[in-house]
Amino acid sequence: MSQPQVDIYTKFGCGYCFRAKRLLDEKGVDYTEFDITMGGARRDEMLQRAPTAMTVPQIFIGDTHVGGSVELAALEREGKLDALLNG
């Protein structure tokens, strides 16, 4: 079974973004990072996928909107992240 697509929307210098990427890196997860520091089409895309998102990072695993770094860490603490990453 292949890992679902993981997308993370970030901004330059964002500590929460760094923490989320570090957790994904530690787990060996391949992800696509979209830097929305300067706004643009990728920011608009993020807002279409998560209309109420006001902060970064915004993390998507497959069709699931995880939320931000805090929510990602909570999934890991609860033992639910691996199942989500394994589809």
NORNOR-V846135 format. One record per residue. N is the residue number from 0. RES is the residue in one small letter. SS is DSSP state (2 for helix, 1 for strand, 0 for the rest). NEAR is the number of other C-alpha atoms within 8 Angstrom. D_LAST is the distance of its C-alpha to the last C-alpha in Angstrom with 2 decimals. Layout:
N_RES_SS_NEAR_D_LAST + N_RES_SS_NEAR_D_LAST
This chain:
0_m_0_4_7.72 + 1_s_0_5_7.61 + 2_q_0_7_6.28 + 3_p_0_9_6.01 + 4_q_0_9_9.64 + 5_v_1_11_11.02 + 6_d_1_11_14.48 + 7_i_1_12_17.13 + 8_y_1_14_20.54 + 9_t_1_14_23.33 + 10_k_0_11_27.11 + 11_f_0_6_29.52 + 12_g_0_4_30.64 + 13_c_0_9_28.03 + 14_g_2_6_27.63 + 15_y_2_11_24.54 + 16_c_2_12_22.93 + 17_f_2_8_24.05 + 18_r_2_9_22.58 + 19_a_2_13_19.11 + 20_k_2_8_19.21 + 21_r_2_8_20.67 + 22_l_2_9_17.90 + 23_l_2_11_15.26 + 24_d_2_9_17.82 + 25_e_2_7_18.40 + 26_k_0_6_14.81 + 27_g_0_6_15.10 + 28_v_0_7_12.65 + 29_d_0_7_13.77 + 30_y_0_9_14.39 + 31_t_1_8_16.89 + 32_e_1_8_19.64 + 33_f_1_9_21.92 + 34_d_1_10_25.23 + 35_i_0_11_26.81 + 36_t_0_7_29.87 + 37_m_0_5_32.23 + 38_g_0_8_30.48 + 39_g_0_7_30.43 + 40_a_2_6_28.03 + 41_r_2_10_24.86 + 42_r_2_10_25.99 + 43_d_2_9_26.56 + 44_e_2_8_23.10 + 45_m_2_12_21.62 + 46_l_2_10_23.92 + 47_q_2_7_22.93 + 48_r_2_7_19.25 + 49_a_0_8_20.38 + 50_p_0_7_23.97 + 51_t_0_5_24.91 + 52_a_0_9_23.79 + 53_m_0_4_26.93 + 54_t_0_6_25.80 + 55_v_0_12_23.72 + 56_p_0_14_21.26 + 57_q_1_15_18.89 + 58_i_1_14_15.25 + 59_f_1_13_12.49 + 60_i_1_13_8.78 + 61_g_0_8_7.89 + 62_d_0_5_10.12 + 63_t_1_6_10.32 + 64_h_1_10_13.61 + 65_v_1_10_13.57 + 66_g_1_11_17.29 + 67_g_0_13_19.25 + 68_s_2_13_19.78 + 69_v_2_8_20.88 + 70_e_2_9_17.83 + 71_l_2_13_15.56 + 72_a_2_10_17.97 + 73_a_2_8_18.00 + 74_l_2_10_14.29 + 75_e_2_10_15.03 + 76_r_2_7_18.22 + 77_e_0_7_16.75 + 78_g_0_7_14.27 + 79_k_0_9_11.28 + 80_l_2_10_10.09 + 81_d_2_8_8.69 + 82_a_2_7_6.38 + 83_l_2_8_5.31 + 84_l_2_9_5.46 + 85_n_0_9_3.79 + 86_g_0_9_0.00
